[in-house]
């Protein structure tokens, strides 16, 4: 058993220790690669690894907990310990992290009137129930009990959100009641109200910033007195969103800031490796417009999305070597990239003829949002037959997020995105034959920052106005796409409509590869039933990362779901990443 203390500095068993940490989220990396990434962190010169803990993955549905596979946090932490690394855990209910809904579970929004990140008893009760289970897993990993966890974070950048000090105190007490024994910290930008509102009695304040390290520490020193200075998130890159530019940082500027930070205090490099927003788990920002994050969380980090060592890594390693002796470790896993060429298109299938195969239809007089039908992610389709509808002239969706593909008589008539969903749309009169209308809504990723989080119900939470009149009588098809084995391929995909496309390829040896979606519109891709994420022709991401552990010797299958009816005759598996 060991003791970690926060006094005028950090002390491990009575001896001062300088924390040089790297941020790496276990849930963004396939578990077969954890060892490789942790070894590279150790070789960099770091003595600590830091990770968030995503509530929305560990309790994806209320009362159903998962700590297996990529979510086996105990295994991840013990793997780090075996390499001699200390661990920083950030188990706060909210993590931000450019992650879906900031790590909060979707089902919170099923409850009318839900208030987040404050003293609101239904929200607090959910946290109590989650922490009771979570701490049974993470409490034994604390350094006080023979594990490597040296401290935990209470909330994440709370000063940007609110000033409910009673809420912060409540979270701290819940952690203590469930067996937290190591010191506690908070992390906020060291600026004005953000740093002040994020503080908590009994917890060390740490700072999040990506530049001007010396100046930031000077500001923090005035606030925290003689306590140790730590940058909890030293931003060495940035994330990308669909329709934006790819971000890269200035290595020389980062090196100067790293030197300044290490001279005066402690650091956690954010990110050491970013990893991937697999599935539909990317977050989004909303200021003037919706900015959903891309599938890759490469972040211009020290390691690439697929774990390759970068020039930035080598430059940081050289800087860190001034403070520690670099360990000599033979990497246990040789990670390879491979160009597998063009898989064979074997068959396709239409979405509309598969609705009842992929979903259990729900009859409602009025549309309801995803959360109200116990759906968290993916797509949801609203369908109605209006025999008396002879012509479509106007349409409006009320309380709708994020993107709508609208079909009349199973023909595309309108696509609405973001603010376009807030207004009534007049269309050139479209004559109807069957009067059947379908509205395919996509959850592009719940916003993970600012109070708009409380407005993140997906699908349609209000009504559907057709030709100026609210229409009632809908069939709702939840489409989380978490099981594609039920697709009936006897109905081929139709030109210009959403559909599924199956490809096959055979390999002898599995290696990392990258799926190039050039020529395709928008959708998601599934490799051997694993959702590797979204693609969208607007970029900046052009290729999706496929880790070797998702592949197998012999036949492999890729299913592409495309929503715009824009498809190519092929896809390609490349040996190089997307940018």
N, C-alpha and C positions, 0 to 999 in steps of 0.2 A: 504494500500500500504506500502511496505517496501523497504529498501535500502541495497544492499549488495556491499561492497567495498573491493578492494585489495590495501592495503598500505604496512606497515611493517608486517602486518598479515591480516587475514580475519576478516571483521567487518560486523555485521548485526545490522542495526539501531544504529550504533555507538559503539556497544559492541563487544569485541573480541569473536570469535566463533571458536572452533576446529572442523574441518570436519573429521568425521569418517564415511566413505561411503562404500557401497558394490555395486559391479557391477552385474547387472542382466538385461539381454536383454529381453524386453517384447515379441519380435517376436520369441523367442525360448521357450516360455512357453504358453500353452493354456490359454486364457484370464480368464477362470473360476478359475484358480489357482493363479492369480495375488495377490489377497487379502491375501491368505495364505502365499505366499512367502514374501510379504512386511511386514506382521505381524512378521514373523520370523526374518526378518532383523531388525525390531524395537526392538524385544526382545534381539537380540544379543548385543544391545547397540549403534547401528548406528543411526545417525541423518540425513543421506543422502543416496539416491540411485542414481546410475549412469547407463546410458544406451546409446549405440550407436543408430543411426537411419539409417536403410538400404535403400538407394535410390532404389536398384533393386527390393525391394518389394513394396514400395510405388508408384513407377512408373514402374511397371513390363513391360509394353509396352509404347512406347513413347506417351505422352499426355494423358494417362489413369491412373488416380491416385486412390489410395485405402487407406483409413484410417479407415477401419471397422474391426470388430472381433479382431483377434490377432494383427492387425495393428492399433488399435484405441489408438494411443499414448496419446491423450488428456485425455482419460478415465484413462489410466495407471498413468499418472502424477497426476491427480486429486485424484486418489485413494491413492497415496503416500501422498499427501497433507493432506487428511483427517486423516491420521495416524500421522501427525505432522512431516513428513519427508521433508527435502529439496531435490532438484533434480538437478543433473548435466546432461545436454544434450550434446551429441557429434554428431551434425548433419553434420559433414564434408562429402563431397561427397564420399570420400574414408574412409572406417572404418577398413580395414584389418579383425580382429576379427575371423580369420579362417572361413570366410564366403565367399560364392561364389563370385568370382571376386572382393573380398574386398568391396562388397557392391555396386560396379558400375553396372549399367544395361547393359545387354548383347548387347542391340541394338546400343551401342556406336561403337561396332566393325563391325557393318553393313557398316559403312562409311569407304571407302578406305582412308588410310593415317591418321587415327585417332591417335592423340597424347594425352596421359593421364597425368594428374597431372602437368601441366605446362601451360604457356600462349600459348594456341592454340585456336584461336577464336571459331571454331565450338564446341570444348569441353566446353569452358567458356560459350557460349550461352546456351547450354543444362543445365548447372548449374543455370544460371539466371532463366530459365523457371521453373526449379524444385523448386528453392528456393522461387520463387514468390508464389507458391502454398503451399509449406511446411510451410513457416513462417506465412501464414494465420492461420495455425493450432497451431504452437508452440509459436508464439510471445505473444498471450494473456496469456500464462502460465508462463511468466516471473514474478519474484518477484516484479518488478516495476509496474505490473498491477494486483497484487493481487494473483498471482500464487506462486508456490514453486521453480521455476527454478532460481538458483543463479548465474550460469555462463555457457557459452557454449564453446566448442572446435572448433577451426577454421579448422585445418587439423590434420591428425593422423600419427605420426611417419614420418613426411615428411623428416626429416634429413637422414633417411635411404635410401631415394629414389632420391632426387634431391636437387638442390641449387637455384631454380628459386624464388628468393625473391619477384619478381614482381607478381608471381602467388599467393604467400601467401598474399600479400597486396591486390590483387584483390579479393580473397575470403573474406577477412575481410570487404572490402568495400561493397561487394554484401550483406553480412549479415547485415551490418549497414543500407544499403538502404532499406532492407526489414523489418526493425523494431527491430533489435537486440539492446537491451538497457542494458543488464547485461554485466559484464566484460567478456573478452575473454581470453582463454588459448590455449597453444599448449602442446603436450606431445611427448617426445622423450626419447630414451635411453641417459643417462647423460654421453656420452662418445664421445670424440674427435669431428670429423666432424658432427656426427649425431646430437648432441645437438646444435652445431653452425648453421648448415644449417636449422634446424627446428625452429629457433627463428623468432619472428615477433614483430616489434615495436608496442607497445600498447597492447601486450598480455603477460600474465604471462607464463613463461616456467615451466612446470611440468615434472617429470621424470617417466619413466617406468622401473621397475626392480623387481627382485624376491629374491635378497640376498644382504648381506653386506649393509644394510640400512644406517648405520652410515657413512660408507665410501662414499656411493653414495651421501648423503646429503652434505658431505664436498666438493665434486667435484662441486655439483650444487651451493653451496654457493659462490664459487669463480666466478661463471658465472653470477649469478643473483643478487648479492649484498645483499641488505637489504630486498628483497622481501620475502614473505612467502614460506617455503619449502613444497612441496606436491609431494607425490608419486601417480601419477594418475592411474598406474596399478601396484599394489603390487601382483606379480604372486605367488599364493599359490598352484599352481598345474601346469598342462600342458595338451595339447591336444594329441590325438592319431591319427595315420594314418593307413590305411589298409596295413597289412603286417608287421607292427611295433609292439613294445611292449606297454603294458598299463603303463601309467606314474602315479606315486604317488610321493608326496613330503614328506620331513622330517618335521613333525609338530614342533619339538623342535627348529629346526633352524628357521622356519617361526615365531615362537613365539618370539624368541630373536630379529629378525628383526622388528617385529611389535612393540615391546617395544621401540627399538631405534628410529623408525619412529615417534611414538606418543610422545616421549620425546621432539623431536625437531620440529615436524611439523604436517602434515596432511596426511591422507591416503584414498585411494580407493582400497578396497580389490577386486582383480580380480582373480577368480570370486567368488562372494558370492554364486550364483548358476549359473551353466553353461547352463543347459537346453538341448535342442535337435535341431540338424540340420534336421528338418522335410523336407520331399520332397527331392528335388535334390539340396538343398541349401548349402551343405558343400563346403568349400573351399579346396585349395590344396597348397602345397609348391613344389618348384622345384629348387634343387641345383644340385646334381649329378644325381638325378632321380626324377620321378614323385612320390609325396607322397600325395595322396588324403586323406582328413580327413574322419574319420568314422562318422556314423550318430549321435552317442552320443557325446554331448559336456559336459560330466560329469565334466571333467577338474580336478578331485580330489578336488572339491570345498568344501565349508563349508556345503552346502546342496548337497545331491546327485542329480542326474539327475531328479528324481521324487520327490524332495523336502524333503527328510528325513534328520533329524538332525544327524550329524556325531560327532565322538569324536573330530575332528578338530574344529567344531563349538563350542563345549563346552569349549575347551581350549582357543579359541579366546575370547569367552564371558567372561571368567574369567580374561583374560588380559585387556580387554576393561573396565571391571568394576572398575579398578583402576583409571579411568579417568572420568567416568560418573556413575550416579545412574541408574541401570538397571530398565526399566519400567516393570510394571506388566500388561500383556495383556493375556486375555483368547483367545486362537486361535479359530477362528470362524468356521474352517473347519477341520474335522477329516479325514485325508487322509488315505485310506486303500489300502493294496495290496491283490490280490486274485489270486489263482491258479485255472484257469477254465478248466484245463485238455486239452484233445485232440479234437479240432473241427472236424466236419465231412466233408470229401472231397465230394462235391456234383457234380462237373462237371469240365471239363477242355476244353481248346481250343488252337488251333494252331496259332502261330503268322502269318505265311505266308498267311493263308486263311482269315486273318482279316485285312490285310494291308489297303484295300480300305474302311473298316468300321471305322478304327481308324485314318485315314489320308486322306487328299485330295492330290492325286498324282500330282507331278509336272514334266513335261517333259522338260528335258534339254539335249543339245548336250554334255555337259560336267558337271561333278559334281560341286556343289557349297556347301559352308559351311552352317551350321545351321542359322547363323545370316543373311545371304543373303535371306533366305526364312522366315524371321521373326519368328524364333524359338529360344528360349533361353535355354531350359533344356531338359534332358531326352535322347532320342535316335533318330537316323535318319538312314534310310535304303536306299541304292543305289542298284538299280536292272537293269539288262540289259539282253536281250536275244541275243545270238551270235550264230546263226545257223551254221556258218562256223567253230566254235570252236570245234575241235575234241578231243583236249587234252590240259589240263592245265599243264604247266611246270614252269612258272615264274610269279611272281606278285609283283607289287610295287605300294604303295599309296603315292602320293605327297602332302605335306602340310596337314598331317592328325593328328588329336588329338581325343581321348586319347586311345581308345581301339576298336579293330575291330574283329568281328566274321565273317568269310568268308565261304560262302556256294556255292557249285556247284551242280546243279541239286537238290537243297534243301537238300544237305548233307554237314555236316561240314567238312572243309578241313584245316582250319588254324585259329588260334587266335593270334592276334598281340597286344602288349601293349607297350606304351611309346616309348623307343628307337628302338624297333623292327619295328616301323612304318617308320623309317627313311631309311631303306635299302631295296634292292630287295631280294625277297625270292624265292629260288628254291625249288620246291616240286617234290617228286617222280611223274612221269607223271600220271595224272589222266584222264582217258577216260571220255568224256562227251557224254550224250545222248540227252539232250534238249538244251545244250549250255546256260542254264540260270545261271547267277551268281548273288548272293546277298551279300551285305556287310553291316552288322549291326554295326554302330558306336555308342559308348556310350560317352556322356559327363560326365566324372568322377568328375567334379567340376572345375571351372576355378581357376587358380593359383591366390592367393590373396596377393602376396608379390613379390617384385623385378620387374625390367623393363620387364621381360618376360610376364607380363600381357598384353602387346600390341600384343603378338603372340598367344592369347588364343581363336582364332576362332575354333569352334568345328565341328566335322565331317570331310569332305574332302574339302579343299580349293584349291587344285591343280588338278592333273589328276590321272587316274587309268591306269597303264601300265600292260597289259596282254601279256605274252610271248614276252616281250621286246618292245611292240608297244602300244602307247597310244590309248585307246579305247574310241570312242565317241558314244553317244546315250544312255541316262540314264533316268530311271524313279526314282524320289526321293520321299520318303515317310517320312515326318516329324512325329516323334512319341514322343510328349511331355508327353503322357499318362495322360493328365489332365481330361479325361472323358472316363471311361471304360464301360459305360453303353451300348456302341455300339458293344461290343464284341458279336460275333455270336458263341454260344457254341455248334452248331451242328457239328462243326469240332473239334473233340477231339485232345488234344495235342499228338504229336508224339515223340517217344523215341529218345533221343539225340538231339532234336531241341528246339528252344525257344518256350515257351508257357505260357498260363495263367491257374491258378489253383484256383478254388473257394472253400472256406470252409465256413461252417455255424456253429454257436453255439448260444445257448439260455441262458440268464441269468435273474435272478430276480433283483439283485442289481448291479449297476456298481461300479467297483473298478479299481485301477491301476493294470495293468498286463504287462507281458513281453513275447514277441513272440520269441520262440526258433526255430531257423532255422537249427538245426543240421541235417545234411544229404543233405542239399540243396547246390547248387553251388553259383550262383551269381544273383542278381536282386534287386527288390524292392517290398515292400508290401503295400497294401492299405486296410485300415480298414473303413468300411462304407463310401467308396469313398474318404477318407482322406489318402494322401500319408505319411506314417509314416517314410519312409526313405529306405536306401539301406542295403542289407546284402551281405556278401562275405565270403566264407568258410575259407579264409586265416586269418581271425581275425585281431586284437584281439577281436573285438566286436562279441559276439555270440547271443545276444538277443536284440530285438528292443522294446523300451518303448512305451506302449499304455496308455495314460492318460484316466482316467475314463470318462471324458466328451465326449470322442469320441465314447463311447459305449451307448447302450440304453437297456431298459428293453425289453425282448423278443428276437427276432431273430437278430443276428449280422452277417455281412459278411466280410470275409477277402479274397482278391484276391492277389495272389502271381504271379508276373511276373518273370520268370526264363530264363536266356539267354544261359546257357551252356548245357542244356539238362540233368542236374544232379539234380534229384529230389528224395524226400523221399515220402513214402506213407502217411506221416502225418506231422503236425506241432504241437507245444504245447504252451499253454498259462500258463506261470509260475508266481509264486508269489514272485520271487526274480530276481534281475537284472542280467546283463550279466557278471559281474566279481566281 
